[in-house]
Amino acid sequence: MQGVFDAEGSVLKTRNVISIGSKNKKLLSVCKELLKEMKINCGNICKSNGDIMKFCIYGKYNLRLFRDKIGFSHPNKLQKLNLLLSP
């Protein structure tokens, strides 16, 4: 799952959000279900731009769970997430 978020995810510093987008709704559904199993809450899958679908993970608690259980290997995304969660 980390690879999917490294490739398709983004960290929005101004809104305490991690979002993931793809044309493949099935991929997003599987990711959302796996996150749910890890007790990481996220929003609904919705249409973004054109045929891109996306969902978001909101709130510092869920972002911490994401970082601790999945994280990023992409250096810029990891740095943004760590800055967002620093005290």
Biopython code that builds the backbone (N, CA, C, O; Angstrom):
import numpy as np
from Bio.PDB.StructureBuilder import StructureBuilder

atoms = [
    (1, "MET", "N", (0.824, -1.183, 0.000)),
    (1, "MET", "CA", (0.000, 0.000, 0.000)),
    (1, "MET", "C", (0.870, 1.250, 0.000)),
    (1, "MET", "O", (0.495, 2.264, -0.588)),
    (2, "GLN", "N", (2.031, 1.188, 0.655)),
    (2, "GLN", "CA", (2.923, 2.341, 0.687)),
    (2, "GLN", "C", (3.279, 2.785, -0.736)),
    (2, "GLN", "O", (3.323, 3.983, -1.017)),
    (3, "GLY", "N", (3.528, 1.842, -1.619)),
    (3, "GLY", "CA", (3.869, 2.175, -3.000)),
    (3, "GLY", "C", (2.754, 2.910, -3.716)),
    (3, "GLY", "O", (3.015, 3.821, -4.502)),
    (4, "VAL", "N", (1.522, 2.528, -3.456)),
    (4, "VAL", "CA", (0.375, 3.208, -4.075)),
    (4, "VAL", "C", (0.308, 4.647, -3.589)),
    (4, "VAL", "O", (0.104, 5.566, -4.383)),
    (5, "PHE", "N", (0.480, 4.847, -2.280)),
    (5, "PHE", "CA", (0.442, 6.210, -1.753)),
    (5, "PHE", "C", (1.665, 7.013, -2.185)),
    (5, "PHE", "O", (1.562, 8.222, -2.392)),
    (6, "ASP", "N", (2.824, 6.362, -2.325)),
    (6, "ASP", "CA", (4.000, 7.070, -2.841)),
    (6, "ASP", "C", (3.737, 7.581, -4.254)),
    (6, "ASP", "O", (4.118, 8.700, -4.598)),
    (7, "ALA", "N", (3.084, 6.755, -5.070)),
    (7, "ALA", "CA", (2.845, 7.108, -6.473)),
    (7, "ALA", "C", (1.640, 8.020, -6.658)),
    (7, "ALA", "O", (1.714, 8.992, -7.409)),
    (8, "GLU", "N", (0.545, 7.728, -5.995)),
    (8, "GLU", "CA", (-0.727, 8.399, -6.272)),
    (8, "GLU", "C", (-1.213, 9.329, -5.159)),
    (8, "GLU", "O", (-2.213, 10.027, -5.327)),
    (9, "GLY", "N", (-0.514, 9.342, -4.030)),
    (9, "GLY", "CA", (-0.955, 10.143, -2.897)),
    (9, "GLY", "C", (-0.317, 11.515, -2.851)),
    (9, "GLY", "O", (0.679, 11.783, -3.523)),
    (10, "SER", "N", (-0.910, 12.375, -2.047)),
    (10, "SER", "CA", (-0.326, 13.693, -1.814)),
    (10, "SER", "C", (-0.645, 14.141, -0.393)),
    (10, "SER", "O", (-1.650, 13.734, 0.190)),
    (11, "VAL", "N", (0.219, 14.979, 0.151)),
    (11, "VAL", "CA", (0.045, 15.522, 1.498)),
    (11, "VAL", "C", (-0.252, 17.000, 1.345)),
    (11, "VAL", "O", (0.539, 17.750, 0.774)),
    (12, "LEU", "N", (-1.403, 17.411, 1.862)),
    (12, "LEU", "CA", (-1.797, 18.813, 1.795)),
    (12, "LEU", "C", (-1.536, 19.448, 3.151)),
    (12, "LEU", "O", (-2.309, 19.271, 4.092)),
    (13, "LYS", "N", (-0.440, 20.189, 3.241)),
    (13, "LYS", "CA", (-0.004, 20.773, 4.520)),
    (13, "LYS", "C", (-1.009, 21.753, 5.093)),
    (13, "LYS", "O", (-1.162, 21.852, 6.311)),
    (14, "THR", "N", (-1.688, 22.472, 4.231)),
    (14, "THR", "CA", (-2.576, 23.528, 4.715)),
    (14, "THR", "C", (-3.883, 22.987, 5.268)),
    (14, "THR", "O", (-4.617, 23.716, 5.936)),
    (15, "ARG", "N", (-4.195, 21.698, 4.999)),
    (15, "ARG", "CA", (-5.501, 21.177, 5.419)),
    (15, "ARG", "C", (-5.412, 19.919, 6.275)),
    (15, "ARG", "O", (-6.449, 19.329, 6.577)),
    (16, "ASN", "N", (-4.218, 19.480, 6.682)),
    (16, "ASN", "CA", (-4.069, 18.243, 7.454)),
    (16, "ASN", "C", (-4.741, 17.065, 6.759)),
    (16, "ASN", "O", (-5.559, 16.359, 7.348)),
    (17, "VAL", "N", (-4.379, 16.870, 5.498)),
    (17, "VAL", "CA", (-5.028, 15.856, 4.671)),
    (17, "VAL", "C", (-3.993, 15.096, 3.855)),
    (17, "VAL", "O", (-3.031, 15.671, 3.346)),
    (18, "ILE", "N", (-4.212, 13.794, 3.742)),
    (18, "ILE", "CA", (-3.538, 12.977, 2.733)),
    (18, "ILE", "C", (-4.621, 12.581, 1.737)),
    (18, "ILE", "O", (-5.672, 12.075, 2.130)),
    (19, "SER", "N", (-4.371, 12.810, 0.455)),
    (19, "SER", "CA", (-5.343, 12.394, -0.547)),
    (19, "SER", "C", (-4.689, 11.401, -1.496)),
    (19, "SER", "O", (-3.470, 11.387, -1.666)),
    (20, "ILE", "N", (-5.516, 10.578, -2.103)),
    (20, "ILE", "CA", (-5.054, 9.634, -3.101)),
    (20, "ILE", "C", (-6.048, 9.667, -4.257)),
    (20, "ILE", "O", (-7.260, 9.636, -4.046)),
    (21, "GLY", "N", (-5.529, 9.729, -5.469)),
    (21, "GLY", "CA", (-6.382, 9.796, -6.639)),
    (21, "GLY", "C", (-5.949, 8.819, -7.709)),
    (21, "GLY", "O", (-4.765, 8.513, -7.852)),
    (22, "SER", "N", (-6.931, 8.331, -8.463)),
    (22, "SER", "CA", (-6.650, 7.366, -9.520)),
    (22, "SER", "C", (-7.861, 7.262, -10.437)),
    (22, "SER", "O", (-8.983, 7.573, -10.039)),
    (23, "LYS", "N", (-7.624, 6.824, -11.661)),
    (23, "LYS", "CA", (-8.721, 6.499, -12.564)),
    (23, "LYS", "C", (-9.339, 5.155, -12.200)),
    (23, "LYS", "O", (-10.462, 4.847, -12.599)),
    (24, "ASN", "N", (-8.592, 4.356, -11.434)),
    (24, "ASN", "CA", (-8.998, 2.998, -11.089)),
    (24, "ASN", "C", (-9.766, 2.997, -9.764)),
    (24, "ASN", "O", (-9.167, 2.975, -8.689)),
    (25, "LYS", "N", (-11.091, 3.022, -9.856)),
    (25, "LYS", "CA", (-11.921, 3.072, -8.643)),
    (25, "LYS", "C", (-11.759, 1.799, -7.812)),
    (25, "LYS", "O", (-11.825, 1.855, -6.584)),
    (26, "LYS", "N", (-11.551, 0.667, -8.456)),
    (26, "LYS", "CA", (-11.357, -0.593, -7.726)),
    (26, "LYS", "C", (-10.120, -0.498, -6.832)),
    (26, "LYS", "O", (-10.160, -0.931, -5.681)),
    (27, "LEU", "N", (-9.018, 0.067, -7.349)),
    (27, "LEU", "CA", (-7.808, 0.263, -6.552)),
    (27, "LEU", "C", (-8.097, 1.122, -5.328)),
    (27, "LEU", "O", (-7.664, 0.800, -4.222)),
    (28, "LEU", "N", (-8.825, 2.210, -5.525)),
    (28, "LEU", "CA", (-9.165, 3.088, -4.411)),
    (28, "LEU", "C", (-10.042, 2.365, -3.388)),
    (28, "LEU", "O", (-9.867, 2.543, -2.183)),
    (29, "SER", "N", (-10.979, 1.556, -3.865)),
    (29, "SER", "CA", (-11.850, 0.801, -2.959)),
    (29, "SER", "C", (-11.054, -0.179, -2.110)),
    (29, "SER", "O", (-11.311, -0.316, -0.913)),
    (30, "VAL", "N", (-10.087, -0.864, -2.719)),
    (30, "VAL", "CA", (-9.245, -1.809, -1.981)),
    (30, "VAL", "C", (-8.411, -1.057, -0.942)),
    (30, "VAL", "O", (-8.310, -1.498, 0.203)),
    (31, "CYS", "N", (-7.816, 0.065, -1.327)),
    (31, "CYS", "CA", (-7.019, 0.870, -0.385)),
    (31, "CYS", "C", (-7.882, 1.335, 0.783)),
    (31, "CYS", "O", (-7.468, 1.255, 1.939)),
    (32, "LYS", "N", (-9.065, 1.814, 0.479)),
    (32, "LYS", "CA", (-9.964, 2.303, 1.527)),
    (32, "LYS", "C", (-10.336, 1.179, 2.487)),
    (32, "LYS", "O", (-10.391, 1.396, 3.697)),
    (33, "GLU", "N", (-10.590, -0.005, 1.970)),
    (33, "GLU", "CA", (-10.939, -1.148, 2.824)),
    (33, "GLU", "C", (-9.758, -1.553, 3.711)),
    (33, "GLU", "O", (-9.946, -1.855, 4.890)),
    (34, "LEU", "N", (-8.551, -1.560, 3.156)),
    (34, "LEU", "CA", (-7.365, -1.892, 3.944)),
    (34, "LEU", "C", (-7.131, -0.855, 5.045)),
    (34, "LEU", "O", (-6.763, -1.207, 6.166)),
    (35, "LEU", "N", (-7.342, 0.408, 4.725)),
    (35, "LEU", "CA", (-7.210, 1.466, 5.736)),
    (35, "LEU", "C", (-8.231, 1.264, 6.854)),
    (35, "LEU", "O", (-7.914, 1.426, 8.033)),
    (36, "LYS", "N", (-9.445, 0.914, 6.477)),
    (36, "LYS", "CA", (-10.494, 0.669, 7.464)),
    (36, "LYS", "C", (-10.106, -0.460, 8.409)),
    (36, "LYS", "O", (-10.339, -0.375, 9.614)),
    (37, "GLU", "N", (-9.511, -1.523, 7.858)),
    (37, "GLU", "CA", (-9.060, -2.646, 8.680)),
    (37, "GLU", "C", (-7.973, -2.216, 9.673)),
    (37, "GLU", "O", (-7.833, -2.807, 10.744)),
    (38, "MET", "N", (-7.208, -1.183, 9.306)),
    (38, "MET", "CA", (-6.160, -0.664, 10.191)),
    (38, "MET", "C", (-6.674, 0.455, 11.094)),
    (38, "MET", "O", (-5.894, 1.120, 11.775)),
    (39, "LYS", "N", (-7.998, 0.659, 11.094)),
    (39, "LYS", "CA", (-8.659, 1.674, 11.934)),
    (39, "LYS", "C", (-8.299, 3.097, 11.534)),
    (39, "LYS", "O", (-8.359, 4.011, 12.356)),
    (40, "ILE", "N", (-7.922, 3.289, 10.255)),
    (40, "ILE", "CA", (-7.637, 4.623, 9.728)),
    (40, "ILE", "C", (-8.884, 5.086, 8.980)),
    (40, "ILE", "O", (-9.253, 4.506, 7.959)),
    (41, "ASN", "N", (-9.529, 6.131, 9.491)),
    (41, "ASN", "CA", (-10.761, 6.631, 8.884)),
    (41, "ASN", "C", (-10.450, 7.555, 7.715)),
    (41, "ASN", "O", (-9.485, 8.318, 7.742)),
    (42, "CYS", "N", (-11.283, 7.469, 6.698)),
    (42, "CYS", "CA", (-11.106, 8.334, 5.540)),
    (42, "CYS", "C", (-12.465, 8.690, 4.948)),
    (42, "CYS", "O", (-13.491, 8.105, 5.296)),
    (43, "GLY", "N", (-12.441, 9.655, 4.053)),
    (43, "GLY", "CA", (-13.672, 10.119, 3.421)),
    (43, "GLY", "C", (-14.128, 9.180, 2.310)),
    (43, "GLY", "O", (-13.492, 8.166, 2.021)),
    (44, "ASN", "N", (-15.224, 9.544, 1.711)),
    (44, "ASN", "CA", (-15.794, 8.759, 0.623)),
    (44, "ASN", "C", (-15.008, 8.949, -0.667)),
    (44, "ASN", "O", (-14.355, 9.975, -0.863)),
    (45, "ILE", "N", (-15.076, 7.970, -1.529)),
    (45, "ILE", "CA", (-14.496, 8.090, -2.857)),
    (45, "ILE", "C", (-15.406, 9.002, -3.668)),
    (45, "ILE", "O", (-16.614, 8.779, -3.746)),
    (46, "CYS", "N", (-14.821, 10.022, -4.266)),
    (46, "CYS", "CA", (-15.623, 10.965, -5.045)),
    (46, "CYS", "C", (-14.873, 11.343, -6.318)),
    (46, "CYS", "O", (-13.674, 11.098, -6.452)),
    (47, "LYS", "N", (-15.592, 11.932, -7.224)),
    (47, "LYS", "CA", (-15.003, 12.368, -8.488)),
    (47, "LYS", "C", (-14.164, 13.616, -8.242)),
    (47, "LYS", "O", (-14.567, 14.512, -7.501)),
    (48, "SER", "N", (-12.993, 13.662, -8.872)),
    (48, "SER", "CA", (-12.111, 14.811, -8.731)),
    (48, "SER", "C", (-12.125, 15.599, -10.040)),
    (48, "SER", "O", (-13.056, 16.366, -10.287)),
    (49, "ASN", "N", (-11.119, 15.423, -10.867)),
    (49, "ASN", "CA", (-11.050, 16.103, -12.163)),
    (49, "ASN", "C", (-11.214, 15.089, -13.284)),
    (49, "ASN", "O", (-10.542, 14.058, -13.289)),
    (50, "GLY", "N", (-12.093, 15.368, -14.228)),
    (50, "GLY", "CA", (-12.273, 14.458, -15.355)),
    (50, "GLY", "C", (-12.708, 13.084, -14.890)),
    (50, "GLY", "O", (-13.742, 12.936, -14.238)),
    (51, "ASP", "N", (-11.906, 12.069, -15.231)),
    (51, "ASP", "CA", (-12.249, 10.701, -14.836)),
    (51, "ASP", "C", (-11.427, 10.229, -13.641)),
    (51, "ASP", "O", (-11.357, 9.029, -13.376)),
    (52, "ILE", "N", (-10.809, 11.153, -12.924)),
    (52, "ILE", "CA", (-10.034, 10.829, -11.726)),
    (52, "ILE", "C", (-10.974, 10.768, -10.519)),
    (52, "ILE", "O", (-11.805, 11.651, -10.310)),
    (53, "MET", "N", (-10.818, 9.704, -9.736)),
    (53, "MET", "CA", (-11.542, 9.548, -8.484)),
    (53, "MET", "C", (-10.539, 9.748, -7.348)),
    (53, "MET", "O", (-9.340, 9.555, -7.545)),
    (54, "LYS", "N", (-11.015, 10.133, -6.161)),
    (54, "LYS", "CA", (-10.094, 10.310, -5.038)),
    (54, "LYS", "C", (-10.820, 10.122, -3.715)),
    (54, "LYS", "O", (-12.049, 10.152, -3.651)),
    (55, "PHE", "N", (-10.034, 9.927, -2.660)),
    (55, "PHE", "CA", (-10.544, 10.027, -1.298)),
    (55, "PHE", "C", (-9.430, 10.592, -0.436)),
    (55, "PHE", "O", (-8.262, 10.599, -0.827)),
    (56, "CYS", "N", (-9.809, 11.064, 0.745)),
    (56, "CYS", "CA", (-8.854, 11.725, 1.638)),
    (56, "CYS", "C", (-8.866, 11.090, 3.019)),
    (56, "CYS", "O", (-9.865, 10.521, 3.459)),
    (57, "ILE", "N", (-7.728, 11.205, 3.685)),
    (57, "ILE", "CA", (-7.591, 10.851, 5.090)),
    (57, "ILE", "C", (-7.468, 12.182, 5.829)),
    (57, "ILE", "O", (-6.572, 12.975, 5.540)),
    (58, "TYR", "N", (-8.367, 12.423, 6.778)),
    (58, "TYR", "CA", (-8.447, 13.703, 7.477)),
    (58, "TYR", "C", (-8.026, 13.574, 8.939)),
    (58, "TYR", "O", (-8.160, 12.512, 9.546)),
    (59, "GLY", "N", (-7.520, 14.662, 9.487)),
    (59, "GLY", "CA", (-7.280, 14.768, 10.922)),
    (59, "GLY", "C", (-5.954, 14.184, 11.372)),
    (59, "GLY", "O", (-5.493, 13.165, 10.856)),
    (60, "LYS", "N", (-5.360, 14.843, 12.333)),
    (60, "LYS", "CA", (-4.022, 14.448, 12.794)),
    (60, "LYS", "C", (-3.989, 13.042, 13.373)),
    (60, "LYS", "O", (-3.001, 12.330, 13.195)),
    (61, "TYR", "N", (-5.044, 12.627, 14.059)),
    (61, "TYR", "CA", (-5.052, 11.271, 14.618)),
    (61, "TYR", "C", (-4.928, 10.229, 13.506)),
    (61, "TYR", "O", (-4.115, 9.309, 13.602)),
    (62, "ASN", "N", (-5.723, 10.373, 12.466)),
    (62, "ASN", "CA", (-5.676, 9.429, 11.349)),
    (62, "ASN", "C", (-4.367, 9.543, 10.567)),
    (62, "ASN", "O", (-3.856, 8.544, 10.060)),
    (63, "LEU", "N", (-3.828, 10.753, 10.470)),
    (63, "LEU", "CA", (-2.544, 10.929, 9.789)),
    (63, "LEU", "C", (-1.419, 10.252, 10.571)),
    (63, "LEU", "O", (-0.511, 9.673, 9.975)),
    (64, "ARG", "N", (-1.474, 10.323, 11.888)),
    (64, "ARG", "CA", (-0.464, 9.625, 12.717)),
    (64, "ARG", "C", (-0.569, 8.115, 12.533)),
    (64, "ARG", "O", (0.444, 7.431, 12.386)),
    (65, "LEU", "N", (-1.794, 7.599, 12.541)),
    (65, "LEU", "CA", (-1.978, 6.167, 12.307)),
    (65, "LEU", "C", (-1.417, 5.770, 10.942)),
    (65, "LEU", "O", (-0.752, 4.742, 10.810)),
    (66, "PHE", "N", (-1.692, 6.590, 9.936)),
    (66, "PHE", "CA", (-1.172, 6.314, 8.598)),
    (66, "PHE", "C", (0.353, 6.278, 8.624)),
    (66, "PHE", "O", (0.967, 5.348, 8.100)),
    (67, "ARG", "N", (0.954, 7.285, 9.230)),
    (67, "ARG", "CA", (2.416, 7.349, 9.286)),
    (67, "ARG", "C", (2.991, 6.135, 10.013)),
    (67, "ARG", "O", (3.976, 5.553, 9.560)),
    (68, "ASP", "N", (2.388, 5.753, 11.127)),
    (68, "ASP", "CA", (2.910, 4.654, 11.930)),
    (68, "ASP", "C", (2.689, 3.288, 11.283)),
    (68, "ASP", "O", (3.520, 2.394, 11.440)),
    (69, "LYS", "N", (1.597, 3.117, 10.569)),
    (69, "LYS", "CA", (1.263, 1.805, 10.015)),
    (69, "LYS", "C", (1.668, 1.628, 8.551)),
    (69, "LYS", "O", (1.932, 0.509, 8.112)),
    (70, "ILE", "N", (1.719, 2.727, 7.797)),
    (70, "ILE", "CA", (2.018, 2.635, 6.367)),
    (70, "ILE", "C", (3.194, 3.540, 6.011)),
    (70, "ILE", "O", (4.251, 3.068, 5.593)),
    (71, "GLY", "N", (2.997, 4.823, 6.181)),
    (71, "GLY", "CA", (4.048, 5.798, 5.897)),
    (71, "GLY", "C", (4.307, 5.995, 4.410)),
    (71, "GLY", "O", (3.618, 5.442, 3.552)),
    (72, "PHE", "N", (5.309, 6.791, 4.145)),
    (72, "PHE", "CA", (5.766, 7.064, 2.783)),
    (72, "PHE", "C", (7.234, 6.685, 2.688)),
    (72, "PHE", "O", (7.974, 6.817, 3.663)),
    (73, "SER", "N", (7.657, 6.221, 1.532)),
    (73, "SER", "CA", (9.089, 6.106, 1.277)),
    (73, "SER", "C", (9.544, 7.257, 0.378)),
    (73, "SER", "O", (10.741, 7.512, 0.248)),
    (74, "HIS", "N", (8.583, 7.952, -0.242)),
    (74, "HIS", "CA", (8.884, 9.123, -1.067)),
    (74, "HIS", "C", (9.358, 10.239, -0.138)),
    (74, "HIS", "O", (8.596, 10.676, 0.725)),
    (75, "PRO", "N", (10.611, 10.716, -0.296)),
    (75, "PRO", "CA", (11.192, 11.656, 0.671)),
    (75, "PRO", "C", (10.394, 12.947, 0.871)),
    (75, "PRO", "O", (10.228, 13.392, 2.007)),
    (76, "ASN", "N", (9.900, 13.554, -0.206)),
    (76, "ASN", "CA", (9.166, 14.820, -0.061)),
    (76, "ASN", "C", (7.842, 14.625, 0.671)),
    (76, "ASN", "O", (7.462, 15.441, 1.511)),
    (77, "LYS", "N", (7.145, 13.541, 0.348)),
    (77, "LYS", "CA", (5.863, 13.278, 1.006)),
    (77, "LYS", "C", (6.079, 12.929, 2.477)),
    (77, "LYS", "O", (5.310, 13.356, 3.338)),
    (78, "LEU", "N", (7.111, 12.163, 2.761)),
    (78, "LEU", "CA", (7.435, 11.825, 4.145)),
    (78, "LEU", "C", (7.770, 13.079, 4.933)),
    (78, "LEU", "O", (7.316, 13.238, 6.066)),
    (79, "GLN", "N", (8.553, 13.965, 4.352)),
    (79, "GLN", "CA", (8.934, 15.203, 5.022)),
    (79, "GLN", "C", (7.705, 16.072, 5.295)),
    (79, "GLN", "O", (7.567, 16.616, 6.391)),
    (80, "LYS", "N", (6.814, 16.207, 4.314)),
    (80, "LYS", "CA", (5.593, 17.008, 4.505)),
    (80, "LYS", "C", (4.733, 16.432, 5.624)),
    (80, "LYS", "O", (4.215, 17.170, 6.462)),
    (81, "LEU", "N", (4.585, 15.099, 5.631)),
    (81, "LEU", "CA", (3.771, 14.457, 6.667)),
    (81, "LEU", "C", (4.388, 14.666, 8.048)),
    (81, "LEU", "O", (3.681, 14.982, 9.005)),
    (82, "ASN", "N", (5.697, 14.490, 8.152)),
    (82, "ASN", "CA", (6.362, 14.689, 9.444)),
    (82, "ASN", "C", (6.264, 16.131, 9.926)),
    (82, "ASN", "O", (6.083, 16.375, 11.119)),
    (83, "LEU", "N", (6.382, 17.078, 9.016)),
    (83, "LEU", "CA", (6.203, 18.502, 9.389)),
    (83, "LEU", "C", (4.794, 18.767, 9.871)),
    (83, "LEU", "O", (4.584, 19.508, 10.831)),
    (84, "LEU", "N", (3.843, 18.168, 9.212)),
    (84, "LEU", "CA", (2.446, 18.347, 9.573)),
    (84, "LEU", "C", (2.169, 17.820, 10.974)),
    (84, "LEU", "O", (1.366, 18.392, 11.712)),
    (85, "LEU", "N", (2.835, 16.730, 11.337)),
    (85, "LEU", "CA", (2.573, 16.077, 12.614)),
    (85, "LEU", "C", (3.535, 16.488, 13.736)),
    (85, "LEU", "O", (3.415, 16.018, 14.867)),
    (86, "SER", "N", (4.480, 17.361, 13.414)),
    (86, "SER", "CA", (5.418, 17.799, 14.468)),
    (86, "SER", "C", (4.699, 18.738, 15.433)),
    (86, "SER", "O", (3.794, 19.478, 15.046)),
    (87, "PRO", "N", (5.122, 18.693, 16.703)),
    (87, "PRO", "CA", (4.442, 19.542, 17.716)),
    (87, "PRO", "C", (4.616, 21.021, 17.488)),
    (87, "PRO", "O", (4.100, 21.830, 18.259)),
]
sb = StructureBuilder()
sb.init_structure("model")
sb.init_model(0)
sb.init_chain("A")
sb.init_seg("    ")
for serial, (resi, resn, name, xyz) in enumerate(atoms, 1):
    if name == "N":
        sb.init_residue(resn, " ", resi, " ")
    sb.init_atom(name, np.array(xyz, "f"), 0.0, 1.0, " ", f" {name:<3s}", serial, name[0])
structure = sb.get_structure()
